[in-house]
Amino acid sequence: MIYLDNSATTAPYPQVRAAVAEALEETWANPSSVHGAGMQAQALLASARTAVSRALGVRHASEGRVIFTSGGTEADHLAVCGSVYAKNRPSVNGSRGKILTTDSEHPAVEESMRRLEADGFTVVRIPTRGGALDPDAVRKNAQGAILASFMLVNNESGALYDVAAAFAAVREASPQAVTHTDAVQAFGKVRFSPASLGADLITVSGHKIGGPKGIGALYASAPLLRAKKLVPTLPGGGQEDGYRSGTENVPGIAGFGAACRLLSERFSENGDAVAAVRARILEGLAPLGDAVRLNRPACGVDAILSLTVPGIRSETLLNFFSARGICVSAGSACAARARHLSRAMLAFGLTPEDADSTVRVSLSPVNTTDDADAFCAALAVAVRTLQKRR
């Protein structure tokens, strides 16, 4: 199998599998228990929390807190809904408050926004045509915003959005606004920190960086927590300092911590490996000319390539590659079975017809140039045998 769908999930590293197994075998006690075994589990959580914080560029615990969740989706929901509902917001002129987001967010954020719209909030979606946040639209709508939630890297186009500039514009117009970024696809691909982004809240996920599924985290800044601008969306026993109730997933957290340590140690090495495979793919695409189009964002990450193959539906391409043991996708795995056109690629500027002929190739450090060669060879066959000339 040649696996080129790493934006959907990554294979867990051996060190991660070992950390999960050790936690299952030796540190299986409830971390809320006050006996020795429980304290051992609590210490494992603390160690993993530090590893996640450091991978996020946070060096001091006083800067903020990492809140463990069941994944990126829950962390996004906690960030978006937990911040908006932190204050009692009466309706003014028919709205309970204005929220800014992009028109190309992952469903984890977009569906939370739709829920807030149904509850009386006004959501303004900033255009991202060409893979860039529209700065004029941000400035035009920043006044009076209570929350700005802009993803850092788009999971389908690979676009790297300038959220630091956008957050600065929002803060200038609305100093009390909360800023959140879904950094699930950026984590491990680009260097950032809460300070460099100006973000109060940052979402990350374990299974996108060689960690296990079912574990994610929300970083929350200390000033935001002190100002009580975040409330839990999952009430219960008060775990995670009351922000996310439910007995912590100790094995998953142990694996997440191991993945974050590897990320911190190998960041530059990983980036070089991914860049080499991307370059090999681009080299292999060159002979295909206009038969394949790279949807290149204004600024993007090496790990994600969006390719439009006019005349071949994406579903046909996926089946073609799958039959040859090559795994790619047509966009977000979370929406893959919904069978509708990609919101992100339509926002990028693709026509509906081209959006329906687009696939995503997403890389990880374990991919090789041989993988790139096999993909390009298969794509050439697809173009030659399946493409309808227009």
C-alpha positions, -999 to 999 in steps of 0.1 A, spaced: 0 0 0 11 35 -9 -5 58 17 -9 94 5 -38 104 27 -20 117 58 -43 147 62 -70 122 70 -49 103 95 -13 92 100 2 59 109 12 59 146 49 58 152 65 28 169 73 49 199 37 60 201 24 24 200 49 15 227 37 44 249 1 34 245 8 -2 253 28 7 284 0 29 297 -25 1 291 -4 -24 309 11 -4 337 -7 29 342 -43 20 338 -55 35 371 -80 64 372 -59 96 373 -85 112 396 -79 86 423 -57 98 452 -39 65 458 -4 57 444 -16 41 412 -39 70 404 -11 95 411 12 75 387 -15 80 360 -18 117 369 20 121 365 18 105 331 -9 131 321 13 159 334 43 147 314 22 145 282 7 179 289 42 194 290 51 176 258 21 191 239 27 225 253 64 225 242 54 213 207 31 243 206 59 266 214 48 272 250 77 271 274 62 281 307 31 266 324 20 301 335 13 310 298 -17 288 295 -32 253 299 -35 223 276 -70 208 280 -72 172 267 -103 163 246 -115 133 226 -100 149 194 -99 180 172 -136 182 168 -144 184 205 -116 209 210 -130 231 183 -165 229 198 -152 237 232 -132 267 218 -161 281 197 -191 274 219 -173 275 252 -160 310 246 -193 324 231 -214 310 259 -190 322 286 -208 354 289 -245 361 291 -252 378 258 -286 394 253 -299 400 218 -292 434 204 -309 444 171 -318 408 166 -283 394 172 -266 379 203 -232 388 190 -210 388 159 -185 360 151 -159 359 124 -148 327 107 -137 316 72 -158 303 44 -135 272 42 -134 258 78 -133 222 87 -168 208 95 -158 207 132 -159 246 132 -184 252 105 -211 230 122 -205 247 155 -210 280 137 -243 268 123 -255 259 157 -246 293 170 -264 310 141 -295 289 150 -292 303 185 -292 339 175 -256 348 168 -244 364 136 -217 346 118 -196 364 91 -176 341 69 -144 357 55 -136 348 19 -105 327 12 -104 328 -25 -70 317 -39 -61 303 -4 -58 337 13 -78 354 40 -93 385 26 -78 413 48 -103 439 37 -132 417 47 -115 411 81 -111 448 88 -146 456 75 -162 431 99 -139 432 129 -158 460 148 -180 444 175 -167 408 170 -169 386 201 -150 357 186 -127 352 155 -120 316 146 -97 312 116 -81 279 107 -43 281 103 -38 255 74 -67 244 52 -71 207 52 -80 204 15 -60 231 -3 -30 232 20 -34 270 22 -16 287 51 -37 316 62 -22 347 78 -42 344 110 -17 365 129 -25 396 108 -62 388 109 -62 384 147 -43 417 150 -69 435 129 -97 420 150 -80 429 183 -74 465 171 -111 469 164 -125 447 192 -99 444 220 -122 420 240 -127 395 212 -115 359 217 -92 345 190 -92 308 181 -74 289 154 -80 253 143 -43 243 139 -49 206 134 -34 205 99 -7 231 108 6 212 138 40 196 129 40 213 94 47 249 103 63 266 134 39 287 154 31 295 190 2 312 208 23 344 210 33 344 173 -3 340 162 -20 362 189 -43 333 196 -62 328 229 -72 292 219 -55 267 196 -69 233 186 -46 203 178 -51 166 173 -30 135 180 -37 113 149 -24 140 124 11 138 138 17 101 142 -2 98 174 -34 78 182 -69 86 172 -94 97 198 -72 123 215 -68 160 209 -62 191 229 -72 227 232 -46 252 243 -62 281 263 -42 312 273 -39 321 310 -54 356 304 -84 341 288 -89 316 316 -84 343 343 -111 364 326 -134 334 326 -139 336 289 -142 298 285 -169 275 300 -172 238 297 -195 223 270 -193 188 286 -204 190 323 -197 162 347 -170 152 372 -148 182 366 -117 166 351 -92 188 332 -96 216 357 -134 215 351 -131 224 314 -136 189 301 -153 163 323 -149 126 318 -122 102 329 -91 111 308 -80 87 280 -46 79 297 -33 56 269 -43 80 242 -28 109 261 4 90 266 6 83 229 -1 119 221 27 130 244 51 106 227 41 119 192 47 155 204 81 147 217 91 132 184 76 162 166 98 186 187 129 165 181 124 159 143 106 190 131 133 202 106 141 167 95 104 159 89 100 191 69 129 182 47 116 147 40 81 160 30 96 187 8 116 162 -11 86 140 -18 65 170 -29 93 181 -52 94 146 -68 56 147 -73 58 181 -90 86 168 -112 64 139 -122 34 161 -129 53 183 -153 51 159 -184 13 158 -179 9 195 -188 -26 209 -187 -41 175 -181 -35 179 -144 -37 213 -126 -21 220 -92 -44 243 -71 -15 263 -56 -25 286 -28 -10 320 -22 9 305 6 8 269 15 24 239 32 44 212 14 24 183 29 -8 190 10 -13 191 -28 -47 197 -44 -49 184 -79 -77 189 -104 -78 164 -133 -104 178 -157 -126 153 -173 -123 126 -146 -146 127 -115 -128 125 -82 -147 94 -72 -135 77 -104 -99 87 -96 -101 74 -60 -114 40 -72 -87 39 -99 -59 46 -74 -74 24 -47 -74 -6 -71 -36 0 -75 -30 1 -37 -26 39 -36 -46 59 -10 -55 95 -17 -87 114 -10 -112 139 -25 -110 163 5 -119 162 41 -123 126 54 -149 139 79 -172 148 49 -161 122 24 -192 101 27 -216 130 24 -211 130 -14 -213 168 -19 -189 192 -35 -161 206 -13 -169 239 3 -132 246 8 -124 242 -29 -154 261 -41 -143 289 -17 -108 286 -32 -123 295 -65 -128 262 -83 -159 258 -105 -183 230 -93 -172 209 -123 -135 213 -114 -142 207 -77 -158 174 -86 -126 164 -104 -102 173 -76 -82 150 -54 -59 157 -24 -25 141 -20 -12 146 16 22 136 27 40 126 59 77 122 68 74 84 62 66 88 25 94 83 0 103 94 -35 94 59 -46 58 66 -34 58 98 -54 70 80 -86 43 53 -82 16 79 -78 27 99 -108 29 68 -129 -6 58 -120 -19 93 -126 -4 93 -160 -22 61 -168 -55 76 -155 -51 106 -176 -43 85 -207 -72 61 -202 -99 79 -183 -97 116 -191 -125 130 -213 -110 156 -236 -128 189 -235 
